[in-house]
């Protein structure tokens, strides 16, 4: 898939989200602003990668993936934290990683910049 199309696809799948300061901690969490898990607040724990070697090259026969742990901070709508919720958290993480480590020469209109509030 063309990198630009892949990036657009990731952003399209991810709901709008924002950051919030976690009370009593020196870190931020994520709050989902729309979609199936609106109002869910969580934070990421350990983030790891598989299917790539230490040089960043694909491992033969492996599918690259991002793995993560998470903590639910507030679930006011009592969502079941099932695979659908995990997929949504993964799509937000993909947007964040793409914004931080994506290709620097690609245009960015700021609409999907996670450094801007209410982005996603």
C-alpha positions in Angstrom: 0.0 0.0 0.0 1.2 3.5 -0.8 2.5 5.2 2.4 0.3 8.2 1.9 -2.8 6.0 1.5 -1.8 3.9 4.5 -1.4 7.0 6.7 -4.8 8.4 5.5 -6.3 4.9 6.2 -4.9 5.0 9.8 -6.2 8.4 10.5 -9.6 7.5 9.0 -10.0 4.5 11.3 -8.9 6.3 14.5 -11.6 8.3 16.4 -11.1 11.9 17.4 -9.1 12.0 20.7 -7.4 14.4 23.0 -4.9 14.3 25.8 -5.6 14.9 29.5 -3.4 15.1 32.5 -3.7 12.1 34.8 -4.5 13.3 38.3 -1.7 12.6 40.7 0.8 11.5 38.0 3.3 13.3 35.8 1.8 11.9 32.6 -1.0 12.2 30.1 -3.8 9.9 29.1 -6.0 9.7 26.1 -9.7 10.4 26.0 -11.8 9.2 23.0 -14.0 12.0 21.8 -16.3 10.3 19.4 -17.3 6.9 18.0 -18.1 3.6 19.7 -15.9 4.3 22.7 -16.5 8.1 23.3 -15.6 9.3 26.8 -13.2 6.3 27.5 -10.1 7.5 29.2 -6.9 5.3 29.2 -3.2 5.4 29.1 -0.6 3.3 27.3 1.9 1.2 29.3 4.6 -0.8 27.6 4.8 -0.4 23.8 6.8 -2.9 21.8 7.3 -3.9 18.2 7.5 -7.3 16.6 8.4 -8.5 13.1 11.3 -6.1 12.7 14.9 -6.5 13.7 17.2 -4.2 15.6 18.0 -2.3 12.4 14.4 -1.7 11.6 14.2 -4.2 8.8 11.4 -6.6 8.3 12.1 -10.1 9.6 11.6 -12.7 6.9 8.1 -14.2 7.0 7.0 -12.0 9.9 4.2 -9.5 9.9 5.3 -6.2 11.7 3.1 -5.2 14.5 2.9 -2.8 17.4 2.0 -4.3 20.8 1.0 -2.4 23.9 -0.4 -2.6 27.4 -2.9 -0.1 28.6 -4.6 1.1 31.8 -8.3 2.1 31.8 -8.5 5.3 33.8 -12.2 6.1 33.4 -15.0 4.1 31.7 -18.1 6.2 32.4 -20.2 4.4 29.8 -19.2 0.9 31.1 -17.9 -0.3 27.7 -16.7 -3.9 27.4 -13.0 -3.6 26.9 -12.9 -6.3 24.2 -10.9 -6.6 21.0 -12.9 -3.7 19.4 -11.8 -1.4 22.2 -8.2 -2.6 21.9 -8.3 -2.1 18.1 -9.5 1.5 18.7 -6.7 2.1 21.2 -4.3 0.6 18.6 -5.5 2.9 15.9 -5.0 6.0 18.1 -1.5 4.7 18.9 -0.8 4.3 15.2 -1.7 7.9 14.6 0.5 9.0 17.4 3.5 7.0 16.2 2.9 8.1 12.6 2.9 11.8 13.8 6.1 11.3 15.8 8.1 9.0 13.5 6.4 9.3 10.1 8.1 10.5 6.9 9.2 14.1 7.6 8.8 15.2 3.9 5.1 14.4 3.8 2.7 17.4 3.9 0.8 17.9 7.1 -2.1 20.3 7.2 -2.3 20.0 11.0 -5.7 18.5 11.1 -4.5 15.1 12.3 -1.6 16.4 14.4 -1.8 14.9 17.9 0.0 17.9 19.3 -3.1 19.9 18.4 -6.0 19.5 20.8 -9.1 17.5 19.7 -7.2 15.8 16.9 -7.3 12.2 15.8 
